[in-house]
Amino acid sequence: MTEKTLWRVPRLPKEEYTDESREVQAFWGEPGAWENGSATNSIQVMANHPDLCRAYNIWGKHLLMTNTVPLREREIIILRVAWRIKSEYEWHNHVGYALNYGMSLDEIAAVKDGHEGTWPWSEQDRAILKGVDELMDTNDLSDKTWGELTRFFDRRQMMDYLHTIGHYVMIGWAFAAMRMPMEDYVDPIGWDLKTASGKTPEKTYKPGEVEDWADKRGFDLTKGEQ
């Protein structure tokens, strides 16, 4: 997005903070977020609309953390969606999560080729990738694909599977249209799975997974201050 005008919706200016906007920025338990705002651009942007951000946080927390789709398989879904809609922001964040849940960089790269690629995916993984593409391409799933997925997923998992795809399409579109860039203090992970500095990506952690999860995500919290 570097060639586009950035920040159609800005990070919420600190002089506009209210108790409501502080509450939604502090929702994830990020150190210092109540006082200084979230270090993440996504939450700072969404904080412009506290009612929307409150709903976004609760919904997003389920899909990110209490989703019944297993962790590794969940990241396959999200990475495939990110690649399909070219969401640099979600790709960057979820490569690190996928590494944390046992995926290799080669396996993550293979997500870009989808279910018809040459990577030796399991039947489950191939069905997951196929379903993502089919739902995005046709706005539906065929009985055949539904049957392939329900060999591995129960009713609740199927519901979470479908909503995970839809959620990440939605926020990828929204962040792109709002021209929200990557945080300026991260080392962004490109489609080639190298960071801008040339380093190999490392594991990252979701809120609460480890005590210092915010530091493990590469956040310089002092740069979240405004």
LINHUBEL-V684756 format. One record per backbone hydrogen bond with DSSP energy under -1.0 kcal/mol. CO is the residue of the C=O (numbers start at 1). NH is the residue of the N-H. E is the energy in kcal/mol with one decimal. If there is no record, write none. Layout:
BEGIN
<<CO,NH,E> <CO,NH,E>>
END
This chain:
BEGIN
<<1,4,-1.7> <13,16,-2.1> <14,17,-1.7> <18,22,-2.5> <19,23,-2.4> <20,24,-2.0> <21,25,-1.5> <22,26,-1.8> <26,29,-2.0> <30,33,-2.0> <32,36,-2.9> <33,37,-1.8> <40,44,-2.1> <41,45,-2.9> <42,46,-2.3> <43,47,-1.8> <44,12,-1.1> <45,48,-1.7> <46,49,-2.1> <49,53,-2.9> <50,54,-2.6> <51,55,-1.7> <52,56,-2.7> <53,57,-2.9> <54,58,-2.0> <55,59,-2.6> <56,60,-3.0> <57,61,-2.5> <58,62,-1.6> <59,63,-2.2> <60,64,-2.6> <61,65,-2.7> <61,66,-1.0> <62,66,-1.0> <62,67,-1.2> <70,74,-2.6> <71,75,-1.8> <72,76,-1.6> <73,77,-1.8> <74,78,-2.3> <75,79,-2.8> <76,80,-2.1> <77,81,-2.3> <78,82,-2.9> <79,83,-2.4> <80,84,-2.5> <81,85,-2.5> <82,87,-2.4> <86,88,-1.1> <87,91,-2.3> <88,92,-2.5> <89,93,-1.8> <90,94,-2.5> <91,95,-1.8> <93,97,-1.0> <94,98,-2.4> <95,99,-2.2> <96,100,-1.7> <96,204,-1.4> <97,101,-1.4> <98,103,-2.4> <99,102,-1.5> <104,108,-2.5> <105,109,-2.5> <106,110,-1.7> <109,112,-1.3> <110,113,-1.2> <111,114,-1.0> <114,117,-1.5> <119,121,-2.5> <122,126,-2.5> <123,127,-2.0> <124,128,-2.4> <125,129,-2.4> <126,130,-2.5> <127,131,-2.6> <128,132,-2.0> <129,133,-2.0> <130,134,-2.7> <131,135,-2.6> <132,136,-2.1> <133,137,-2.4> <134,138,-2.8> <135,139,-1.7> <142,146,-2.6> <143,147,-2.4> <144,148,-2.0> <145,149,-2.3> <146,150,-2.5> <149,152,-1.8> <149,153,-2.0> <154,158,-2.4> <155,159,-1.9> <156,160,-2.5> <157,161,-2.8> <158,162,-2.3> <159,163,-2.2> <160,164,-2.4> <161,165,-1.8> <162,166,-2.2> <163,167,-2.7> <164,168,-2.1> <165,169,-1.9> <166,170,-2.4> <167,171,-2.7> <168,172,-1.6> <169,173,-2.4> <170,174,-2.6> <171,175,-2.8> <172,176,-1.8> <173,177,-2.8> <174,178,-2.2> <175,180,-2.6> <176,179,-1.1> <178,8,-1.8> <178,9,-1.4> <179,7,-3.1> <183,186,-1.2> <188,196,-1.3> <190,193,-1.9> <194,190,-2.7> <195,198,-1.9> <199,195,-2.4> <206,209,-2.2> <210,213,-1.5> <212,216,-2.0> <214,219,-1.5> <215,218,-1.7> <220,223,-2.1> <221,224,-1.2>>
END
